[in-house]
């Protein structure tokens, strides 16, 4: 018998020991950075790039991802609240990270890193950094699934998920109140990012794409943010102010990234033809 929907009752905490708890989201975040570092190390060795550059790059990217994603959430989605609660801006453990902010943070960090460390074009670095970034995006969206957050509209598709609507009360011991069967948009995005990771890995290892500055970066931007743009059509609004918008905040923020991606791909193609 084919299920009409999946009832999702996974709790976000793997285990706790006194005041210390380990959650899937944090674990996936750590795994993403660990695998990303190992992948970049393999790439640097293959291209004979100085490994001390990688150690500095890792620190730049980790800090930029967390700070950028947090400030992106604060300013793009929650400024009405945080402008009145400035002391909570740094409370990352309470939740609230925005991928667009994380992307901007990484770009800014790479520009600084390139000037101070590699003395190469920032796009050269971004062509390589976005490969593990795509894999990290997969893990982060799976973390969102474990947190029962960022899901979509009600639907009758056979792979729909029923989430716990009173999630925080349920964690506190209340009986679960389930949502209607809804689009598991976390999985949609996660699978898209995993497929994108496969594509740009193939481009890097099996083609001359890494030598065509901006091509891999451009494909990453288009693949990430165009898919995000379309998934947003079936995703619930993250903030109430989005209800009256023609396109939601995630879609508006995705458009410049897609356009930038098209620009870099076209430029790389023209350079290769020249």
Backbone as a ProteinNet text record, in pm:
[ID]
protein_1_A
[PRIMARY]
XXXXXXXXXXXXXXXXXXXXXXXXXXXXXXXXXXXXXXXXXXXXXXXXXXXXXXXXXXXXXXXXXXXXXXXXXXXXXXXXXXXXXXXXXXXXXXXXXXXXXXXXXXXXXXXXXXXXXXXXXXXXXXXXXXXXXXXXXXXXXXXXXXXXXXXXXXXXXXXXXXXXXXXXXXXXXXXXXXXXXXXXXXXXXXXXXXXXXXXXXXXXXXXXXXXXXXXXXXXXXXXXXXXXXXXXXXXXXXXXXXXXXXXXXXXXXXXXXXXXXXXXXXXXXXXXXX
[TERTIARY]
84.3	0	88.2	58.6	135.7	82	171.2	130.1	83.6	-18.4	-65.8	21.6	92.3	181.7	273.5	377.1	470.3	445.8	429.5	415.1	553.9	601.4	739.7	742.3	795.4	800.7	943.5	1040.2	1180.2	1210.2	1271.9	1308.9	1449	1472.7	1599.4	1721	1698.4	1809.4	1847.8	1975.8	2023.7	2037.8	2106.4	2117.7	2159.3	2139.6	2181.9	2253.5	2344.2	2419.4	2430	2342.3	2334.4	2290.8	2362.7	2325.8	2370.4	2446.9	2501.2	2410	2374.6	2293.4	2353.5	2336.2	2383.2	2261.2	2249.8	2136	2181.5	2087.9	2118.4	2169.3	2107	2145.1	2292.3	2333.3	2472.8	2567.1	2525.7	2608.2	2626.5	2516.7	2525.2	2612.1	2600.4	2681.5	2829.2	2864.2	3003.2	3052.2	2968.1	3005	3031.3	2947.7	2962.2	3098.1	3137.6	3267.1	3382.8	3367.5	3473.9	3495.2	3387.1	3398.5	3446.5	3398.9	3441	3590.5	3643.6	3787.9	3865.9	3821.5	3891.8	3889.1	3774.5	3763.1	3854.7	3853.7	3939.4	4087	4122.2	4260.8	4303.2	4213.7	4242.6	4260.2	4177	4186	4315.4	4350	4471.3	4595.9	4599.4	4714.4	4724.2	4611	4610.3	4660.2	4625.1	4668	4800.3	4856.7	4982.3	4971.2	4859	4835.3	4888.2	4956.3	5010.5	4902.6	4923.8	4823.7	4799.3	4901.2	4870.3	4759	4741.5	4630.9	4497.4	4491.2	4366.1	4327.3	4423.9	4394.7	4334.1	4390	4336.7	4199.9	4184.9	4056.5	3946.3	3977.4	3879.1	3826.1	3915.2	3873.9	3788.9	3830.3	3753	3611.1	3599.7	3468.8	3379	3433.4	3352.3	3292.7	3377.3	3330.3	3230.9	3262.5	3175.6	3038.9	3037.9	2911.3	2818.5	2871.5	2789.2	2745	2840.5	2807.2	2714.3	2746.5	2663.9	2522.9	2512.1	2379.9	2296.1	2360.3	2286.4	2240	2331.2	2293.6	2193.7	2203.3	2104.8	1965.5	1954.5	1824.3	1776.2	1866	1829.2	1778.4	1850.8	1816.6	1716	1719.1	1626.8	1489.4	1486.7	1362.1	1310.5	1398.6	1351.9	1388.6	1414.3	1461.7	1358.3	1229.6	1126.6	1140.9	1174.2	1190.7	1326.8	1432.7	1567.2	1603.1	1538.3	1564.4	1519.3	1426.6	1378.5	1445.9	1524.4	1592.3	1735.6	1811.8	1947.7	2036.1	2008.9	2091.2	2075.7	1970.2	1946.9	2009.3	2066.9	2124.8	2233.5	2312.1	2423.1	2381	2255.1	2209.2	2175	2278.8	2261.1	2195.7	2220.8	2167.3	2014.7	1953.4	1807.1	1746.4	1832.6	1783.4	1776.9	1769.7	1758.7	1884	1896.3	2006.3	1947.4	2002.1	1951	2060.4	2029.6	2131.1	2182.4	2094	2139.9	2244.4	2222.9	2320.6	2450.7	2441.3	2561.2	2639.8	2568.7	2635	2706.6	2639	2702.8	2824.4	2811.9	2922.9	3044.3	3021.4	3132.2	3199.3	3118.3	3174.9	3263.6	3214.1	3292.2	3420.7	3409	3527	3630.3	3584.2	3676.2	3747.2	3678.5	3742.7	3857.1	3830.7	3934.3	4047.6	4009.5	4107.9	4198.9	4140	4217.5	4318.6	4278.9	4369.8	4483.4	4451.5	4550.2	4636.5	4580.1	4649.4	4696.5	4603.3	4640.2	4693.3	4650.9	4683.7	4627.1	4529.8	4462.2	4323.4	4258.4	4121.6	4030.2	3937.6	3842.3	3760.8	3736	3656.9	3732.5	3865.6	3946.9	3919.7	3917.4	3890.9	3747.1	3653.9	3511.7	3482	3552	3533.2	3560.3	3642.9	3676.8	3593.8	3570.3	3496.7	3352.4	3290.4	3148.2	3123.2	3225.1	3204	3167.7	3249.7	3206.2	3087.3	3068.4	2953.5	2822.3	2818.2	2696.5	2665.9	2770.3	2749.9	2702.8	2759.2	2717.5	2570.9	2526.5	2386.1	2293.2	2336	2258	2242	2352.6	2348.2	2264.8	2274.3	2199.9	2049.7	2007.2	1864.3	1816.9	1900.9	1862.2	1852.2	1935.9	1924.1	1792.6	1748.6	1618.3	1506.1	1520	1419.9	1415.1	1530.9	1535.3	1475.7	1480.9	1420.6	1273.3	1219.8	1079.6	1050.1	1137.6	1121.4	1137.5	1089.9	1100	1032.1	912.2	838.4	736.2	662.2	581.1	431.3	360.9	215.2	152.5	28.5	-47.7	-59.5	-52.4	-56.5	-109.1	-152.2	-198.5	-101.8	22.2	119.5	152.3	181.5	200.8	325.1	415	535.5	524.1	402.8	382.3	419	456.7	491.6	392.6	351.6	280.6	382.1	397.6	490.4	413.5	484.1	422	406	281.2	254.6	290.7	269.6	304.6	439.7	539.7	669.4	734	744.3	813.9	735.7	602.4	521.3	532.8	539.2	553.5	686	793.1	921.9	916.2	826.1	810.8	719.4	662.2	580.7	434.8	392.2	251.3	224.7	98.3	58.6	79.9	125.7	150	20.4	24.7	-84.7	-25.7	-70.2	-6	-60.3	29.1	-11.3	-83.4	-142.1	-190.7	-70.6	-89.6	20.9	76.9	206.7	268.7	389.8	427.9	547.6	671.9	753.7	879.8	986.3	973.2	1059.7	1205.9	1231	1370.8	1435.9	1359.7	1412.3	1427.2	1331.6	1342.7	1473.7	1499.7	1621.9	1745.7	1740.8	1856.8	1897.6	1800.8	1831.4	1883.4	1829.8	1878.3	2024.5	2057.5	2196.1	2290.2	2242.3	2325.6	2353.6	2250.7	2269.4	2365	2350.7	2440.2	2583.8	2602.1	2735.9	2796.5	2717.1	2766	2806.7	2727.5	2755.6	2886.2	2902.3	3022.2	3146.2	3127.6	3240.4	3288	3193.9	3228.1	3296.6	3245.7	3307.1	3451.7	3475.9	3610	3707.8	3667.3	3760.1	3769	3662	3658.2	3660.9	3656.4	3659.8	3765.3	3777	3870.7	3803.5	3689	3609.2	3687.4	3773.5	3847.5	3943.4	3980.2	4070.5	3994.6	3864.2	3780.4	3714.5	3784.8	3749.8	3603.7	3534.7	3396	3292.6	3333.3	3234.8	3170.8	3252.2	3196.2	3116.8	3169.3	3098.8	2964.4	2962.5	2837	2734.2	2778.6	2686.5	2631.7	2717.2	2672.3	2563.9	2585.2	2486.5	2353.6	2359.7	2235.4	2165	2238.7	2178.6	2120	2191.3	2144.7	2023.1	2033	1931.2	1813.7	1832	1716.9	1628	1690	1610.3	1541.4	1612.9	1552.5	1432.7	1446.2	1338.8	1211.6	1225	1106.5	1050.2	1135.9	1087	1006.2	1042.5	971.4	822.2	783.3	641.2	556.2	619.4	542.1	587	667.7	717.1	636.7	610.1	542.2	630.4	567.6	642.3	711.5	833.4	906.3	864.7	817.9	775.9	640.5	561.9	425.8	423	526.6	524.4	530.6	568	578.7	442.5	339.1	207.2	153.3	182.1	128	225.5	335.7	435.6	406.5	432.2	414.4	506.1	631.7	729.2	776.7	809.3	851.9	997.3	1044.2	1177.8	1285.2	1269.3	1367	1379.4	1266.8	1270.2	1334.7	1298.3	1359.4	1510.2	1553	1696.1	1768.4	1697.2	1759.6	1787	1705	1716.5	1854.4	1910.8	2044.6	2151.2	2140.8	2239	2229.5	2106	2088	2145.4	2116.1	2167.7	2320.6	2377	2522.7	2579.7	2511.4	2556.1	2556.3	2450.4	2442.9	2558.1	2585.8	2695.5	2828.6	2857.7	2986.6	2997.2	2888.4	2891.2	2915	2842.3	2857.8	2999.5	3048.9	3184.1	3289	3273.3	3368.7	3364.1	3242.7	3226.9	3293	3272.6	3331.9	3483.8	3535.5	3681.1	3742.9	3671.9	3723.8	3721.2	3619.7	3610.1	3717.2	3750.3	3851	3989.6
-119.9	0	125.5	218.7	342.3	442.7	499.4	597.9	726.3	788.2	916.7	1029.8	1007.9	1109.7	1044.6	1119.7	1075.5	1160.4	1097.9	1171.5	1187	1311.1	1339	1377.8	1287.7	1313.9	1300.6	1326.1	1320.5	1443.2	1421.6	1533.1	1582.4	1712.4	1769.5	1733.9	1689.6	1660.5	1513.8	1487.4	1349.3	1293.7	1368.6	1331.7	1454	1446.4	1555.9	1497	1574.1	1533.6	1654.7	1660.9	1779.5	1898.6	2009.4	2127.9	2121.1	2017.3	2004.3	1914.3	1960.4	1879.4	1883.8	1774.5	1764.3	1749.7	1841.7	1840.9	1802.6	1747.8	1709.9	1829.3	1945.8	2063.3	2097.2	2102.9	2134.1	2025.9	1899.6	1788.9	1795.8	1819.4	1829	1947.2	2056.9	2175.1	2139.7	2069.2	2029.7	1932.1	1836.3	1739	1810.2	1909.1	1983	2051.3	2115.7	2184.2	2083.5	1971.8	1871.3	1812.5	1772.2	1715.9	1821.2	1944.4	2053	2077.2	2072.5	2092.7	1980.5	1857.5	1744.9	1752.3	1793.7	1806.5	1917.1	2031.4	2141.5	2104	2026.9	1982.8	1896.7	1809.2	1724.6	1809.9	1910.6	1999.1	2079.9	2132	2212.9	2128.6	2005.2	1918.1	1885.2	1860.5	1824.5	1939.4	2062.7	2180.5	2237.4	2172.3	2218.3	2362.2	2389	2518	2508.4	2609.9	2602.5	2570.2	2466	2424.6	2527.9	2610.4	2715.1	2808.4	2823.5	2905	2844.8	2711.4	2643.1	2665.4	2659.9	2678.8	2817.7	2919.6	3054.1	3065.5	3001.4	3004.5	2943.7	2833.2	2765.5	2859.7	2932.1	3023.6	3137.1	3191.9	3298.9	3251.9	3133.7	3084.8	3047.6	2982.4	2943.8	3067.6	3165.8	3287.8	3362.2	3375.1	3448.7	3382.2	3248.3	3176.3	3202.1	3188.2	3204	3349.3	3442.1	3583.6	3633.1	3598.1	3642.8	3587.2	3456.4	3394	3452.8	3481.3	3539.4	3681.3	3763.3	3901.5	3907.1	3809.8	3803.4	3780.3	3688.5	3663.9	3787.7	3851.2	3968	4081.3	4114.2	4231.4	4203.3	4082.1	4051.8	4007.4	3936.7	3874.8	3924	3968.4	3993.5	4127	4229.1	4355.5	4422.3	4408.6	4467.9	4417.6	4290	4232	4268.1	4244	4261.1	4407.6	4499.8	4641.2	4678.8	4600.2	4622.7	4529.4	4432.4	4335.8	4316.5	4422.3	4419	4316.2	4290.5	4195.5	4053	4023.1	3887.4	3861	3964	3945.8	3839.2	3834.8	3739.1	3601.8	3583.8	3456.5	3357.4	3310.5	3220.5	3089.9	3047.4	2919.1	2919.1	3035.7	3041.5	3019.9	3007.4	2984.6	3114.1	3099.1	3214.7	3239.5	3165.2	3183.8	3193.8	3282.4	3302.3	3268.6	3180.8	3135.8	3249.8	3344.9	3458.1	3539.7	3558.5	3630	3553.7	3421	3339	3349.6	3351	3363.6	3497.4	3604.5	3736.7	3742	3682.3	3680.2	3609.3	3496.3	3422	3502.2	3566.8	3647.2	3758.8	3829.9	3939.1	3884.2	3771.8	3712.3	3670	3614.2	3568.9	3687.9	3799.5	3919.9	3963.9	3966.9	4005.4	3902.6	3775.1	3666.1	3672.8	3698.6	3701.2	3815.7	3928.7	4042.8	4020.1	3955.9	3940.6	3815.3	3708	3579.1	3534.5	3511.4	3449.5	3547.9	3673.5	3775.5	3738.8	3648.6	3608.2	3671.2	3657.4	3705.3	3632.5	3703.4	3634.7	3528.7	3548.3	3451	3319.5	3325.5	3203.3	3120.7	3187.2	3116.2	3066.6	3150.2	3112.6	2992.9	2981.8	2865.1	2735.1	2740.3	2620.9	2608.1	2719	2717	2671.3	2706.9	2674.5	2524.8	2446.9	2301.9	2241.2	2258.5	2208.5	2286.5	2411.1	2490	2425.1	2371.4	2303.7	2183	2110.3	1995.2	2041.5	2152.2	2206.5	2247.2	2303.4	2344.3	2223.6	2109.6	1986.4	1950.1	1951.2	1913.9	2012.6	2140.4	2241.9	2223.5	2195.8	2173.7	2044.5	1943.9	1823.1	1854.7	1946.1	1992	2063.3	2141.6	2207.5	2104.4	1995.1	1888.3	1830.8	1808.1	1753.7	1851	1980.1	2081.5	2106.1	2031.7	2049.8	2195.4	2257.2	2398.5	2418.4	2532.2	2571.9	2469.1	2427.1	2335.6	2413	2340.9	2407.5	2405.6	2440.9	2449.5	2310.2	2308.3	2183.1	2126.8	1994.2	1929.6	1787.7	1729.3	1590.6	1497.7	1542.7	1454.3	1339.5	1220.4	1103.8	1110.8	1202.3	1215.6	1331.7	1381.7	1491.9	1449	1547.4	1524.4	1597.6	1530.9	1600.1	1634.6	1763.4	1808.6	1840.5	1848.4	1885.8	2037.3	2083.4	2226.9	2301.5	2239	2301.5	2247.1	2264.5	2197.7	2223.8	2350.7	2383.7	2334.3	2342.7	2291.2	2139.3	2074.7	1929.6	1885.7	1961.2	1930.1	1945.6	2031.9	2052.9	1952.2	1860.5	1754.5	1754	1853	1858.7	1753.6	1720.9	1629.5	1697.7	1624.2	1686.6	1725.4	1841	1884.8	1892.1	1803.5	1790.4	1889.7	1932	2016.4	1929.1	1993.8	1919.4	1862.4	1754.1	1703.5	1816.9	1837.8	1954.9	1915.8	2006.5	1984.1	1982.7	1877.5	1876.1	1955	2086.6	2171	2163	2123.9	2104.9	1995.1	1888	1777.6	1819.8	1896.5	1944.7	2019.3	2113.5	2193.1	2107.6	2020.5	1937	1852.1	1790.4	1705.5	1788.4	1908.9	1997.3	2034	2066.6	2104.6	1985.1	1866.6	1747.6	1720.9	1738	1720.7	1826.2	1950.1	2057.8	2026.4	1974.3	1934.6	1833.6	1735.9	1636.9	1699.1	1795.1	1861	1939.3	2023.5	2106.5	2025.8	1915.5	1824.4	1766.8	1725.2	1671.2	1778.3	1901	2009.4	2032.2	2026.7	2054.1	1942.3	1817.5	1705.8	1649.9	1664.2	1596.8	1691.4	1821.7	1916.7	2023.7	2120.3	2230.3	2349.3	2327.2	2437.6	2520	2455.9	2529	2631	2611.4	2703.9	2815.8	2811.3	2914	2995	3095.9	3170.8	3215.9	3178.2	3220.1	3120.2	3017.9	2923.6	2839.7	2778.4	2695.3	2781.5	2897.4	2988.6	3028.5	3059.8	3099.6	2988.5	2866.2	2752.2	2729.3	2745.2	2730.8	2833.2	2958.6	3062.9	3035.2	2997.9	2970.3	2848.9	2741.2	2618.7	2635.9	2707.8	2726	2816.3	2933.1	3034.9	3028.8	2968.7	2948.1	2838.9	2733.2	2628.4	2684.2	2766.9	2830.1	2915.1	2989.3	3075.5	2994.4	2880.1	2801.2	2725.6	2675.4	2605.1	2698.8	2826.6	2923.2	2930.9	2894	2898.8	2801.9	2694.4	2598.2	2598.1	2695.9	2704	2807.3	2780.4	2878.2	3000.7	3116.8	3238.7	3226	3275.8	3269.5	3379.6	3492.2	3604.1	3655.7	3711.2	3754.1	3865.7	3950.4	4063.2	4017.4	3890.2	3840.3	3807.6	3801.6	3757.5	3845.5	3974.2	4066.8	4096.4	4024.2	4048	3963.9	4020.7	3946.6	3824.8	3847.8	3741.2	3754.4	3642.1	3653.9	3699.6	3722.2	3777.9	3685.7	3555.1	3460.6	3468.7	3492.5	3502.3	3632	3742.4	3870.6	3866.7	3805.4	3798.5	3703.4	3607.5	3510.7	3569.3	3662.3	3715.4	3774	3861.3	3914.6	3806.1	3701.5	3593	3516.8	3493.3	3423.3	3507.4	3637.1	3726.1	3730.4	3733.7	3732.4	3601.5	3491.3	3362.4	3358.2	3410.2	3415.4	3499.5	3611.4	3699.2	3624.3	3552.8	3483.3	3368.7	3297.9	3189.3	3244.5	3349.2	3409.2	3464.9	3532.5	3587.8	3479.1	3368.4	3257.4	3192.9	3179.9	3121.2	3209.5	3341.4	3434	3433	3423.9	3422.1	3298.3	3184.5	3060.3	3061.9	3131.4	3142	3236.5	3338.3	3436	3375.2
0	0	0	-88.7	-98.1	2.6	82.4	181.8	114.7	170.1	120.3	170.4	280.2	334	437.3	475.3	579.4	703.4	817.9	943.3	1005.2	1013.4	1054.8	1202.6	1284.5	1429	1482.7	1396	1440	1525.9	1640.3	1727	1690.7	1700.7	1652.9	1736.4	1859.8	1950.2	1941.1	1914.8	1908.3	2049.2	2135.1	2275.8	2355.6	2484.1	2571.9	2692.2	2746.5	2864.2	2954.8	3052.7	3136.5	3052.6	3062.9	2985.1	2838.9	2805.5	2669.7	2587.2	2467.9	2378.2	2238.1	2166	2027.5	1938.6	1843.1	1751.8	1611.5	1534.7	1397.6	1317.4	1335.7	1257.2	1280.2	1405.7	1436.4	1386.3	1401.5	1354.9	1203.5	1130.3	984.5	941.9	1016.1	987.4	1001.7	1109.1	1133.1	1026.7	989.2	886.4	753.8	722.2	597.3	590.6	699.7	699.8	697.5	766	768.4	629.2	564.3	429.7	330.7	350.2	261.8	270.2	391.5	410	341.6	359.3	298.9	146.5	92.1	-52.9	-105.5	-37.2	-79.7	-68.9	34.3	50.3	-68.3	-110.7	-227.3	-352.4	-369.3	-485.5	-482.4	-365.4	-353.5	-383.9	-333.1	-358.2	-506.7	-568.8	-711.3	-797.4	-759.2	-835.5	-784.4	-681.3	-621.5	-568.3	-503.8	-438.9	-295.8	-244.1	-107.4	-3.9	74.6	173.6	284.5	322.4	421.6	375.6	244.7	193.7	236.2	236.6	268.9	414.1	503.4	645.5	670.1	603.7	618.4	551.7	435.5	364.8	450.4	517	601.3	709.3	774.9	881.3	824.8	711.6	649.3	617.6	556.9	512	629.3	730.8	846.9	913.5	940	1006.8	918.3	789.2	697.2	681.4	678.8	662.9	781.6	901.3	1021.4	1038.9	1028.3	1047.6	936.3	811.7	699.6	704.5	734	739.5	852.1	966	1078.6	1047	996.7	965.6	850.1	758.8	651.1	705.8	801.1	864.1	938.7	1011.6	1092.6	1004.6	898.2	817.6	706.7	647	538.1	588	701.7	745.7	881.4	969.3	1104.5	1164.6	1080.5	1135.8	1225.6	1194.1	1280.2	1423.3	1438.1	1572.4	1630.8	1554	1609.7	1634.2	1564.1	1590.9	1731.3	1785.6	1922.1	2023.1	1972.4	2059.4	2009.4	2009.4	1955.4	2025.2	2152.2	2227.6	2176.9	2098	2050	1913.1	1851.6	1718.4	1719.5	1825.4	1833	1883.6	1919.8	1975.5	1864.2	1795.1	1681.6	1724.4	1847.8	1895.6	1904.4	1900.1	1902.4	1763.9	1662.3	1527	1448.2	1316.8	1230.2	1148.2	1036.4	942.7	802.6	720.9	584.7	484.6	389.6	294.1	206.6	172.7	90.9	166.1	295.3	376.5	386	398.7	402.2	272.9	159.2	29.3	17	58.5	54.4	145.9	263.2	357.3	299.4	232.5	172.8	62.1	-23	-132.3	-77.2	24.8	85.2	147.5	216.9	280.3	176.6	64.3	-40.4	-104.4	-119.3	-174.2	-83	47.9	144.4	145.9	147.8	148.9	26	-90	-213.8	-214.4	-159.8	-154.8	-55.7	56.6	163.1	149.8	89.6	91.1	-47.6	-139.1	-267	-369.9	-360.9	-461.6	-599	-599.8	-723.1	-728.4	-841.6	-855	-755.9	-691	-601.7	-674.6	-802.2	-878.5	-890.9	-901.1	-904.1	-778.5	-662.8	-537.2	-531.7	-573.3	-568.2	-658	-770	-857.5	-783.2	-682	-606.4	-477.7	-411.4	-284.7	-303.5	-416.5	-432.9	-444.4	-474.4	-486.8	-351	-247	-115.7	-59.3	-104	-56.7	-99.2	-221.2	-268.9	-181.3	-141.7	-53.2	84.2	133	262.1	258.4	146.2	132.5	145.4	91.5	106.8	254.1	328.4	469.9	552.2	519.6	594.7	575.5	452.9	430.2	497.1	505.3	578.4	727.6	774.7	912.6	936.1	836.8	846.3	855	781.9	789.6	930.6	990.4	1126.1	1227.5	1195.4	1282.8	1251.3	1152.9	1110.8	1076.9	999.1	964.1	813.3	766.4	625.6	535.1	570.7	483.6	401.3	317	216.1	239.7	132.8	136.4	147.2	186.9	190.6	49.5	39.2	-91.7	-77.8	-191.2	-188.7	-261.6	-286.6	-350.4	-254.7	-307.1	-219.4	-131.5	-162.4	-77.3	22.2	42.7	136.6	279.1	360.8	500.4	590.9	698.2	805.7	913.2	940.6	1043.5	1171.4	1281.3	1408.2	1408.9	1407.4	1399.1	1526.8	1641.2	1770.3	1816.7	1731.5	1747.6	1884.1	1922.5	2047.4	2169.7	2163.5	2273.7	2282	2165.9	2160.4	2223.4	2193.4	2254.9	2406.6	2452.4	2596	2663	2583.4	2642.3	2601.3	2521.6	2478.6	2370.7	2353	2247.3	2111.9	2009.9	1879.4	1808.6	1744.1	1656.7	1516.7	1429.5	1298.8	1196.7	1106.9	994.9	892.7	794.3	679.4	605	529.2	447.5	360.9	366.4	304.3	219.9	130.8	49.8	140.1	134.1	210.4	134.1	135.1	51.8	94.1	219.8	261.3	176.3	150.1	70.4	-75.1	-127.2	-265.1	-284.1	-194.3	-206.6	-182.9	-83.3	-52	-172	-237.6	-352.9	-470	-485.9	-592.3	-568.6	-444	-412.9	-427.4	-393.1	-407.5	-555.7	-639.5	-784	-838.8	-790.9	-833.5	-793.4	-674.8	-628.7	-725.6	-768.5	-864.1	-996.4	-1042.8	-1171.3	-1164.9	-1062.2	-1058.8	-1018.6	-946.7	-922.6	-1056	-1138.2	-1270.2	-1354.4	-1350	-1426.6	-1383.2	-1253.5	-1202.7	-1237.4	-1214.8	-1228.6	-1370.1	-1448.5	-1579.5	-1699.5	-1677.5	-1788	-1757.4	-1847.6	-1825	-1758.7	-1693.8	-1638.4	-1536.3	-1458.7	-1355.1	-1414.8	-1542	-1609.7	-1682.1	-1677.6	-1742.4	-1631	-1587.6	-1466.3	-1466	-1359.5	-1340.1	-1385.9	-1462	-1516.9	-1406.7	-1322.3	-1215	-1117.6	-1084	-993.8	-1052.1	-1181.4	-1246.6	-1247	-1278.2	-1278.1	-1137.6	-1037.2	-898.9	-865.4	-900.1	-869.2	-937.9	-1064.3	-1137.7	-1077.8	-1057	-1004.9	-866.5	-779.9	-642.6	-635.1	-695.1	-671.3	-768.7	-886.2	-972.9	-914.5	-862	-797	-673.8	-597.1	-479.6	-520.3	-629.8	-676.8	-701.3	-767.9	-802.6	-682.5	-595	-476.1	-387	-387.1	-303.2	-336.9	-457.7	-495.7	-414.2	-362.9	-283.7	-137.2	-98.7	38.2	116.2	242.2	326.6	347	356.9	385.2	520.5	528.7	655	750.7	695.7	779	730.1	820.2	787.3	683.6	679.3	585.7	439.8	416.2	279.5	218	299.6	252.1	140.4	143.1	43.9	-69.4	-74.8	-178.4	-301.8	-420.6	-545.6	-548.3	-514.3	-493.2	-349.2	-285.2	-146.3	-138.1	-17.7	1.8	-55.9	-35.5	-88.7	-239.3	-308.2	-453.6	-500.4	-436.2	-473.7	-451.8	-342.9	-313.7	-408.3	-465.2	-555.4	-693.9	-738.2	-875	-903.8	-818.3	-848.9	-858.5	-776.4	-781.2	-913.5	-961	-1089	-1202.5	-1202.5	-1306.8	-1304.3	-1183.7	-1171.2	-1226.2	-1198.2	-1249.6	-1401.2	-1462.2	-1609.1	-1663.5	-1599	-1641.9	-1640.6	-1532.9	-1522.3	-1622.6	-1646.9	-1744.2	-1884.4	-1920.5	-2053.8	-2071	-1968	-1975.5	-1992.4	-1916.5	-1927.6	-2064.9	-2119.5	-2252.5	-2358.3	-2347.6	-2445.8	-2435.7	-2313.7	-2294.9	-2356.8	-2343.1	-2399.3	-2551.7	-2607.2	-2753.3	-2808.4	-2728.2	-2768.9	-2767.1
[MASK]
++++++++++++++++++++++++++++++++++++++++++++++++++++++++++++++++++++++++++++++++++++++++++++++++++++++++++++++++++++++++++++++++++++++++++++++++++++++++++++++++++++++++++++++++++++++++++++++++++++++++++++++++++++++++++++++++++++++++++++++++++++++++++++++++++++++++++++++++++

